[in-house]
């Protein structure tokens, strides 16, 4: 009788060890699957982190002529990733202040030229801007000033990809501009990536996403994704 109990206990112990081991092998796989296919708060394309840089499948819901007319008519929100930067330098993080230009990666001369050429195109087309926003980084402030000819309203809402940044982007992109004008945002790629509108590295430096604001931060309509070459080609 005692031997039977010992055998039963041993079988139960081996079963428990086997089950625990199986759970241990499944857990990492499940966690990996959740990491590879994250749930995002955005209403755009799924987010991924491709190894390659500069893959940019640009598109527009409107024909070129209709897009130009929409920009002239106003009522849109354009969010730019700042122009080309000098990648020989880098942001010295963590920064205690955004006021020291020497601690930040800045626009290269090519990036400044992108800003000037974009400004010339908008002037030629008669595109006007109401509110002008930028993140606290010099590269976004400089780019906004080059394109619009105005000093931007600096806001931390255009920083980061945590919930504060996601909510901030949604709020600014949903604001309806004054009649006949558009809103201009100069920021970075991370939050719009996390929101699901582009994948990482698809928003090239100097390119933009164009939204039609409704006033509702949870209902953002993306109508176009243009790179710099497409932007300066709009008048042609």
LORO-938582 format. One line per 8 residues: number of its first residue (from 1); for each residue x, y, z of N, C-alpha, C, O, CB. Coordinates in steps of 0.05 Angstrom, whole numbers. Glycine has a CB too. Layout:
<sites>
NUM	X,Y,Z,X,Y,Z,X,Y,Z,X,Y,Z,X,Y,Z  ...;
</sites>
This chain:
<sites>
1	17,-24,0,0,0,0,17,25,0,13,44,-15,-19,0,24  38,25,17,56,47,19,71,51,-7,75,73,-16,75,43,42  79,28,-20,93,30,-46,75,42,-67,85,57,-84,102,2,-54  50,35,-67,31,46,-86,28,76,-84,28,91,-104,3,33,-83  27,86,-58,25,115,-53,50,129,-63,49,151,-74,21,121,-23  74,116,-58,99,128,-67,100,130,-98,108,151,-108,123,112,-58  90,109,-111,90,110,-141,71,131,-151,77,146,-170,82,82,-152  48,134,-138,28,154,-146,40,182,-142,37,199,-159,2,151,-131;
9	53,186,-119,64,213,-113,86,219,-133,89,242,-143,76,213,-85  103,199,-140,124,204,-159,113,211,-186,124,229,-199,142,179,-161  92,196,-195,80,202,-221,69,231,-221,72,245,-241,58,182,-227  56,239,-199,45,266,-198,67,287,-199,64,307,-212,29,270,-172  89,281,-185,112,300,-185,124,303,-213,130,325,-222,134,290,-165  127,280,-227,138,281,-254,119,296,-273,128,310,-291,144,253,-265  93,291,-270,73,305,-287,74,335,-282,73,351,-301,45,295,-281  77,343,-256,78,371,-250,102,385,-261,101,407,-272,77,375,-219;
17	125,371,-259,150,382,-270,148,385,-300,157,405,-311,174,364,-262  136,364,-313,133,365,-342,115,388,-351,121,402,-370,123,338,-352  93,391,-336,74,413,-343,87,440,-339,83,458,-356,49,411,-326  102,443,-317,115,469,-312,135,475,-333,138,498,-342,128,468,-284  150,454,-342,170,458,-363,157,466,-389,167,483,-404,186,433,-368  133,454,-395,119,462,-420,110,491,-419,112,505,-438,95,443,-424  100,499,-395,92,527,-392,116,545,-396,113,567,-407,79,531,-365  139,537,-385,162,553,-388,171,557,-416,182,578,-423,185,541,-372;
25	167,537,-433,175,540,-461,155,555,-477,161,568,-497,179,512,-474  129,555,-469,108,569,-483,109,599,-478,103,615,-495,81,558,-476  115,606,-453,113,634,-445,129,653,-463,119,673,-472,122,637,-417  155,646,-468,171,665,-484,160,667,-513,161,689,-524,200,655,-486  149,645,-524,138,646,-550,113,664,-551,110,680,-570,130,618,-560  96,662,-531,73,679,-530,81,708,-527,69,726,-540,54,671,-507  100,713,-510,110,741,-506,122,752,-532,117,775,-538,131,742,-483  136,735,-546,149,743,-571,127,750,-591,129,770,-606,167,721,-582;
33	106,734,-593,85,739,-611,71,766,-605,64,781,-624,64,716,-611  67,771,-580,55,796,-573,73,820,-580,63,842,-587,48,796,-543  99,816,-577,118,838,-584,118,843,-614,120,866,-623,146,831,-574  117,821,-630,118,824,-658,93,836,-670,94,850,-691,124,797,-671  70,832,-658,44,842,-668,31,858,-646,11,850,-634,26,819,-677  42,882,-641,31,899,-619,4,911,-626,-1,916,-650,51,921,-611  -12,916,-606,-37,930,-611,-31,960,-608,-20,968,-588,-59,921,-591  -39,976,-627,-33,1004,-627,-58,1021,-625,-80,1012,-634,-17,1011,-652;
41	-56,1045,-614,-80,1062,-612,-87,1077,-637,-107,1090,-638,-75,1082,-590  -70,1074,-658,-75,1089,-683,-95,1076,-701,-104,1054,-695,-49,1093,-697  -103,1089,-722,-121,1078,-742,-108,1076,-769,-122,1077,-789,-147,1094,-743  -82,1075,-770,-68,1073,-795,-57,1045,-800,-69,1025,-790,-45,1093,-796  -35,1042,-814,-23,1016,-820,-9,1005,-795,-2,1021,-777,-3,1019,-843  -6,979,-793,8,967,-770,37,978,-768,49,985,-788,8,937,-771  47,979,-744,74,989,-740,94,966,-741,89,944,-730,76,1003,-713  117,970,-753,139,951,-752,165,966,-750,165,990,-752,138,933,-778;
49	186,952,-746,212,964,-744,231,951,-764,248,935,-757,224,960,-715  229,958,-790,246,946,-810,275,953,-806,281,974,-795,237,954,-838  292,935,-815,321,940,-813,330,961,-832,349,976,-827,336,914,-817  318,962,-856,327,981,-876,318,1009,-871,298,1013,-857,317,972,-904  333,1029,-881,327,1057,-877,315,1069,-902,321,1059,-924,352,1073,-868  298,1089,-899,289,1104,-922,269,1091,-940,267,1099,-963,312,1113,-937  255,1070,-931,234,1058,-947,209,1074,-945,197,1076,-924,229,1028,-938  201,1087,-967,179,1107,-965,158,1102,-986,160,1113,-1008,191,1135,-968;
57	138,1086,-980,116,1082,-999,96,1105,-998,76,1103,-984,101,1056,-994  102,1128,-1011,84,1151,-1010,59,1147,-1026,58,1130,-1044,100,1176,-1019  38,1163,-1020,13,1159,-1033,-5,1183,-1028,1,1200,-1011,-1,1133,-1024  -27,1186,-1042,-46,1207,-1038,-74,1197,-1046,-77,1183,-1066,-39,1233,-1054  -94,1204,-1030,-121,1198,-1037,-131,1215,-1060,-150,1208,-1074,-140,1202,-1013  -118,1238,-1064,-126,1257,-1084,-106,1258,-1107,-82,1252,-1104,-129,1285,-1072  -115,1266,-1131,-97,1270,-1153,-80,1294,-1146,-86,1309,-1128,-112,1275,-1180  -58,1298,-1161,-40,1321,-1155,-56,1348,-1157,-53,1365,-1140,-17,1322,-1175;
65	-72,1351,-1178,-87,1375,-1182,-107,1380,-1159,-109,1402,-1149,-102,1375,-1208  -120,1359,-1150,-140,1361,-1128,-126,1366,-1102,-136,1381,-1085,-157,1336,-1126  -102,1355,-1098,-87,1359,-1074,-77,1388,-1072,-79,1401,-1051,-63,1340,-1072  -68,1399,-1094,-59,1427,-1095,-83,1445,-1089,-80,1464,-1073,-47,1434,-1123  -106,1439,-1101,-130,1456,-1095,-138,1454,-1066,-146,1474,-1054,-153,1448,-1114  -136,1430,-1054,-143,1427,-1026,-124,1443,-1008,-133,1455,-988,-142,1397,-1018  -98,1444,-1015,-79,1460,-1000,-85,1489,-1002,-83,1504,-983,-51,1454,-1009  -93,1498,-1026,-100,1526,-1030,-126,1533,-1015,-128,1555,-1004,-104,1532,-1060;
73	-145,1515,-1015,-171,1520,-1002,-168,1521,-971,-183,1534,-958,-191,1499,-1009  -147,1507,-961,-143,1506,-932,-159,1485,-918,-173,1469,-930,-149,1533,-920  -158,1486,-891,-172,1466,-875,-157,1440,-870,-169,1420,-862,-198,1460,-888  -130,1440,-876,-114,1416,-872,-93,1420,-850,-88,1443,-842,-100,1409,-899  -82,1398,-841,-60,1399,-822,-37,1383,-834,-40,1360,-841,-68,1387,-794  -14,1396,-836,10,1384,-848,30,1380,-825,39,1399,-812,22,1401,-871  38,1354,-821,59,1349,-802,84,1340,-817,84,1320,-831,50,1328,-781  106,1355,-813,131,1349,-826,150,1335,-807,151,1342,-783,144,1374,-837;
81	166,1317,-817,190,1310,-803,211,1330,-812,214,1335,-836,200,1279,-809  225,1342,-793,245,1363,-799,263,1355,-823,264,1331,-830,262,1368,-775  276,1374,-835,293,1369,-858,317,1353,-851,322,1345,-828,301,1396,-870  333,1348,-872,357,1331,-869,375,1342,-846,378,1366,-843,373,1330,-895  386,1323,-831,404,1331,-809,432,1320,-813,437,1302,-830,392,1321,-782  450,1330,-797,478,1321,-798,481,1298,-779,483,1301,-755,497,1345,-790  482,1274,-791,483,1249,-774,511,1244,-763,515,1224,-750,474,1225,-790  530,1262,-769,557,1259,-756,555,1269,-727,573,1263,-711,578,1276,-772;
89	533,1282,-721,529,1291,-693,504,1276,-683,490,1263,-698,524,1322,-692  500,1278,-657,477,1264,-645,467,1280,-621,481,1297,-610,485,1235,-636  442,1275,-613,432,1288,-589,446,1277,-564,449,1253,-561,401,1283,-586  455,1295,-547,468,1287,-522,447,1283,-501,440,1302,-488,490,1308,-514  438,1259,-498,417,1253,-479,428,1240,-454,448,1227,-454,396,1234,-492  414,1244,-430,390,1261,-428,398,1291,-426,417,1298,-413,374,1253,-403  382,1307,-440,387,1336,-440,371,1349,-417,347,1343,-414,380,1349,-467  384,1365,-401,370,1380,-380,355,1404,-391,336,1414,-379,389,1389,-358;
97	363,1413,-414,350,1436,-427,350,1432,-457,369,1420,-468,363,1462,-419  330,1444,-471,330,1443,-500,343,1469,-511,343,1472,-536,302,1440,-510  353,1486,-494,363,1512,-503,392,1512,-513,402,1532,-523,360,1532,-481  406,1490,-509,434,1488,-517,436,1474,-545,434,1450,-546,451,1473,-496  440,1490,-566,441,1479,-593,464,1459,-596,462,1440,-612,445,1502,-613  486,1463,-581,509,1445,-584,504,1417,-575,519,1398,-582,533,1456,-568  482,1412,-560,476,1385,-550,457,1370,-568,448,1348,-562,464,1388,-522  450,1382,-591,430,1371,-608,440,1366,-637,458,1380,-646,405,1388,-609;
105	428,1346,-650,434,1343,-679,418,1364,-694,394,1366,-690,426,1313,-688  431,1379,-711,418,1401,-724,414,1396,-754,423,1376,-765,434,1426,-720  400,1414,-767,396,1413,-796,422,1415,-810,439,1431,-802,376,1435,-805  426,1399,-831,449,1402,-848,442,1425,-868,420,1434,-869,456,1376,-863  461,1432,-885,455,1453,-905,435,1442,-925,418,1457,-935,481,1461,-920  435,1416,-930,415,1404,-947,387,1406,-934,368,1412,-948,421,1374,-953  386,1402,-908,360,1405,-894,350,1433,-895,326,1438,-897,363,1396,-865  368,1453,-892,359,1481,-894,350,1487,-922,330,1502,-926,383,1500,-886;
113	363,1476,-942,354,1481,-970,327,1468,-975,311,1479,-989,375,1470,-990  322,1444,-962,296,1432,-964,275,1451,-954,253,1454,-966,295,1405,-949  280,1464,-931,261,1482,-919,256,1506,-938,233,1514,-942,271,1492,-892  277,1517,-949,274,1540,-967,259,1533,-992,242,1549,-1001,302,1552,-974  264,1510,-1003,251,1502,-1028,221,1495,-1023,204,1501,-1039,265,1478,-1041  216,1483,-999,188,1478,-992,173,1504,-989,150,1506,-997,187,1461,-966  186,1524,-976,173,1550,-973,167,1563,-1000,145,1574,-1004,192,1569,-957  185,1560,-1019,181,1572,-1045,158,1559,-1060,142,1573,-1073,207,1569,-1062;
121	155,1533,-1056,133,1519,-1069,106,1528,-1057,87,1533,-1072,136,1488,-1066  104,1529,-1031,79,1538,-1018,72,1567,-1026,49,1573,-1030,81,1536,-988  93,1584,-1028,88,1611,-1037,78,1612,-1066,60,1627,-1072,114,1628,-1034  90,1596,-1083,82,1595,-1111,53,1586,-1114,38,1595,-1131,100,1577,-1127  45,1566,-1097,18,1555,-1098,-3,1572,-1083,-27,1568,-1086,18,1527,-1088  7,1591,-1067,-12,1607,-1052,-23,1592,-1027,-45,1598,-1018,-35,1615,-1069  -7,1574,-1016,-15,1559,-992,-9,1576,-967,14,1585,-964,0,1531,-990  -28,1579,-950,-25,1596,-926,-28,1579,-901,-42,1559,-900,-45,1619,-927;
129	-14,1589,-880,-14,1574,-855,-26,1591,-832,-20,1615,-830,14,1564,-847  -41,1579,-816,-53,1591,-792,-34,1586,-768,-15,1602,-764,-82,1580,-786  -39,1565,-753,-21,1559,-730,4,1545,-741,3,1529,-759,-36,1541,-710  27,1551,-728,52,1538,-735,64,1527,-709,70,1543,-690,72,1558,-749  68,1501,-707,78,1488,-683,105,1474,-689,110,1466,-711,58,1469,-672  121,1471,-668,145,1454,-671,151,1442,-643,142,1451,-623,169,1470,-681  167,1420,-644,177,1409,-619,199,1428,-609,207,1446,-623,188,1380,-624  209,1423,-584,230,1441,-573,257,1438,-586,275,1455,-581,233,1436,-544;
137	262,1418,-603,288,1415,-615,294,1437,-636,275,1447,-649,290,1388,-629  319,1446,-638,326,1467,-657,321,1458,-686,313,1475,-702,355,1474,-654  325,1433,-692,321,1425,-720,292,1428,-728,286,1434,-752,330,1396,-723  273,1423,-710,245,1427,-717,237,1456,-717,222,1465,-734,227,1411,-698  247,1472,-698,242,1501,-698,253,1514,-723,240,1531,-735,253,1513,-672  278,1507,-729,291,1520,-753,276,1513,-779,272,1530,-796,320,1510,-755  267,1488,-781,253,1479,-805,226,1493,-808,219,1503,-829,249,1448,-805  212,1495,-785,186,1509,-786,189,1538,-795,174,1548,-810,172,1508,-759;
145	210,1552,-784,215,1580,-791,222,1583,-820,214,1602,-833,237,1592,-773  239,1564,-831,247,1566,-859,223,1562,-877,221,1576,-898,268,1544,-864  205,1544,-871,183,1538,-889,161,1559,-887,151,1568,-908,170,1511,-882  154,1568,-863,132,1586,-860,140,1616,-858,123,1633,-861,116,1578,-836  165,1621,-852,174,1649,-848,166,1660,-821,166,1684,-817,163,1666,-870  158,1642,-803,149,1651,-776,162,1634,-755,170,1611,-759,118,1649,-774  165,1646,-731,174,1631,-708,151,1613,-699,129,1624,-694,185,1650,-686  156,1588,-695,134,1570,-688,127,1572,-658,143,1581,-642,142,1541,-694;
153	103,1563,-652,96,1558,-624,108,1532,-615,101,1511,-625,65,1558,-620  127,1533,-596,141,1509,-587,125,1494,-567,115,1506,-548,169,1516,-576  121,1468,-571,105,1452,-553,117,1424,-549,128,1412,-568,77,1450,-564  115,1415,-525,125,1388,-519,105,1367,-528,110,1343,-527,129,1384,-489  82,1375,-538,62,1356,-549,72,1343,-574,62,1322,-582,36,1370,-555  93,1354,-586,105,1342,-610,130,1327,-603,147,1322,-620,111,1363,-631  132,1318,-578,155,1302,-569,146,1273,-563,123,1269,-555,169,1314,-545  164,1255,-567,161,1228,-556,139,1211,-567,123,1220,-584,156,1230,-528;
161	138,1186,-558,118,1167,-567,104,1154,-543,93,1132,-546,130,1147,-585  106,1166,-519,90,1156,-497,61,1167,-500,55,1180,-520,102,1165,-469  44,1161,-481,16,1168,-484,12,1199,-486,-6,1208,-499,-1,1157,-461  29,1214,-471,28,1243,-472,33,1253,-501,19,1270,-511,48,1255,-452  54,1242,-513,60,1249,-541,39,1241,-560,32,1256,-579,87,1238,-549  28,1217,-557,7,1208,-575,-18,1225,-573,-29,1233,-593,0,1178,-569  -26,1231,-548,-49,1248,-544,-44,1277,-555,-62,1289,-566,-57,1250,-515  -19,1286,-551,-12,1313,-560,-13,1315,-590,-24,1335,-601,15,1321,-551;
169	-3,1295,-604,-4,1295,-633,-33,1295,-643,-40,1310,-661,12,1271,-645  -49,1278,-631,-77,1276,-639,-91,1303,-635,-107,1311,-652,-91,1254,-624  -86,1315,-613,-99,1341,-607,-91,1362,-628,-109,1376,-639,-91,1351,-579  -66,1365,-634,-57,1385,-653,-66,1379,-681,-73,1398,-696,-26,1388,-652  -65,1354,-689,-73,1347,-716,-103,1349,-721,-112,1351,-743,-64,1318,-722  -118,1349,-699,-147,1351,-702,-157,1380,-701,-181,1385,-707,-161,1335,-680  -140,1399,-695,-148,1427,-693,-155,1438,-721,-139,1435,-740,-127,1444,-680  -178,1450,-723,-187,1461,-749,-176,1489,-752,-181,1506,-735,-218,1461,-751;
177	-161,1494,-774,-149,1521,-778,-169,1541,-786,-192,1535,-793,-126,1519,-798  -160,1566,-787,-178,1588,-796,-185,1583,-825,-170,1570,-840,-164,1615,-793  -207,1594,-834,-217,1590,-861,-196,1598,-882,-184,1620,-881,-243,1606,-865  -192,1581,-901,-173,1586,-923,-144,1581,-916,-126,1587,-931,-177,1614,-932  -139,1571,-892,-112,1567,-883,-108,1538,-872,-127,1523,-868,-104,1587,-860  -83,1531,-869,-75,1504,-859,-59,1507,-833,-48,1528,-828,-60,1488,-880  -57,1486,-818,-39,1485,-795,-13,1470,-803,-14,1451,-818,-53,1471,-771  9,1480,-791,35,1469,-798,48,1458,-772,50,1473,-752,54,1491,-811;
185	57,1433,-773,70,1421,-750,97,1411,-758,100,1397,-779,52,1397,-738  118,1417,-743,145,1408,-749,154,1391,-726,158,1400,-704,164,1433,-753  156,1365,-732,162,1346,-710,181,1324,-718,200,1328,-734,137,1334,-700  176,1300,-708,194,1277,-711,177,1253,-721,153,1256,-724,208,1270,-685  190,1231,-726,175,1208,-737,163,1190,-716,145,1174,-722,194,1192,-754  172,1192,-691,165,1171,-672,136,1169,-665,124,1147,-665,181,1175,-647  123,1191,-658,95,1190,-650,76,1182,-673,58,1165,-668,86,1217,-639  81,1192,-697,64,1184,-719,68,1155,-726,51,1141,-737,68,1202,-744;
193	92,1145,-720,98,1116,-724,81,1100,-703,68,1081,-710,128,1110,-721  82,1108,-678,68,1094,-657,38,1096,-661,23,1078,-654,76,1105,-630  28,1118,-672,0,1121,-678,-9,1103,-700,-33,1098,-704,-7,1150,-684  10,1093,-716,3,1074,-737,-1,1085,-764,-10,1071,-782,-21,1060,-729  7,1111,-769,3,1122,-795,25,1116,-815,21,1116,-839,0,1152,-793  49,1111,-805,72,1102,-821,88,1082,-805,84,1081,-781,90,1126,-831  105,1067,-818,123,1050,-804,149,1065,-799,155,1085,-811,129,1024,-821  165,1054,-780,190,1067,-773,207,1070,-798,210,1051,-814,205,1051,-751;
201	219,1094,-801,237,1101,-823,223,1106,-850,236,1111,-870,257,1079,-827  196,1105,-850,181,1111,-875,176,1141,-878,172,1150,-900,155,1096,-875  177,1156,-856,174,1185,-858,202,1197,-859,215,1202,-839,158,1197,-834  211,1202,-884,238,1212,-888,241,1241,-878,221,1255,-876,246,1211,-918  265,1249,-872,270,1277,-864,262,1295,-887,270,1291,-910,300,1281,-857  246,1315,-881,237,1334,-901,210,1327,-914,200,1342,-931,257,1337,-922  199,1304,-906,173,1295,-918,151,1301,-899,155,1309,-876,174,1266,-925  126,1297,-908,103,1304,-891,79,1286,-895,77,1271,-915,94,1333,-897;
209	62,1286,-874,36,1273,-875,15,1295,-875,18,1315,-860,32,1253,-852  -6,1293,-891,-27,1313,-893,-53,1301,-883,-63,1281,-893,-30,1324,-923  -65,1315,-863,-90,1306,-851,-112,1326,-857,-107,1349,-862,-86,1302,-821  -137,1316,-856,-160,1333,-857,-173,1333,-830,-188,1314,-823,-180,1324,-880  -169,1354,-813,-178,1354,-786,-209,1355,-784,-222,1368,-801,-166,1377,-770  -220,1342,-764,-249,1342,-759,-256,1356,-733,-280,1360,-727,-260,1314,-760  -236,1362,-717,-241,1373,-690,-242,1351,-669,-242,1357,-645,-267,1388,-690  -242,1326,-678,-243,1303,-660,-216,1289,-660,-208,1277,-681,-266,1283,-668;
217	-201,1289,-638,-174,1276,-637,-174,1247,-643,-153,1235,-651,-161,1281,-611  -197,1233,-640,-199,1205,-645,-207,1198,-674,-210,1175,-681,-218,1192,-626  -211,1219,-690,-219,1214,-718,-201,1230,-736,-208,1252,-745,-249,1222,-722  -177,1220,-741,-158,1233,-758,-159,1220,-786,-156,1196,-789,-129,1231,-746  -163,1237,-806,-164,1227,-834,-138,1235,-848,-133,1258,-853,-188,1239,-849  -121,1215,-854,-97,1219,-869,-103,1218,-898,-114,1198,-908,-75,1198,-861  -96,1240,-913,-103,1240,-941,-79,1238,-960,-82,1233,-983,-118,1266,-947  -55,1243,-949,-31,1241,-966,-6,1238,-950,-4,1248,-927,-29,1266,-984;
225	14,1225,-961,41,1222,-950,60,1229,-973,62,1214,-993,47,1193,-939  74,1252,-971,91,1261,-993,120,1264,-983,125,1273,-961,81,1288,-1003  139,1255,-1000,167,1261,-993,175,1288,-1005,158,1301,-1018,185,1238,-1004  199,1296,-999,207,1323,-1007,206,1327,-1037,198,1348,-1047,235,1329,-996  215,1307,-1052,215,1310,-1081,187,1314,-1092,183,1329,-1111,228,1285,-1094  168,1300,-1081,140,1303,-1089,129,1330,-1082,113,1342,-1097,122,1280,-1077  137,1340,-1058,128,1366,-1050,137,1388,-1069,121,1405,-1078,138,1373,-1022  162,1388,-1076,172,1409,-1094,163,1405,-1123,166,1423,-1139,203,1411,-1092;
233	152,1382,-1128,142,1377,-1155,112,1383,-1158,101,1380,-1179,146,1348,-1162  99,1393,-1137,70,1398,-1138,63,1419,-1159,42,1416,-1172,61,1408,-1110  79,1440,-1163,71,1461,-1183,72,1451,-1212,61,1464,-1229,88,1485,-1179  86,1429,-1217,91,1420,-1244,69,1402,-1255,70,1393,-1277,118,1405,-1246;
</sites>
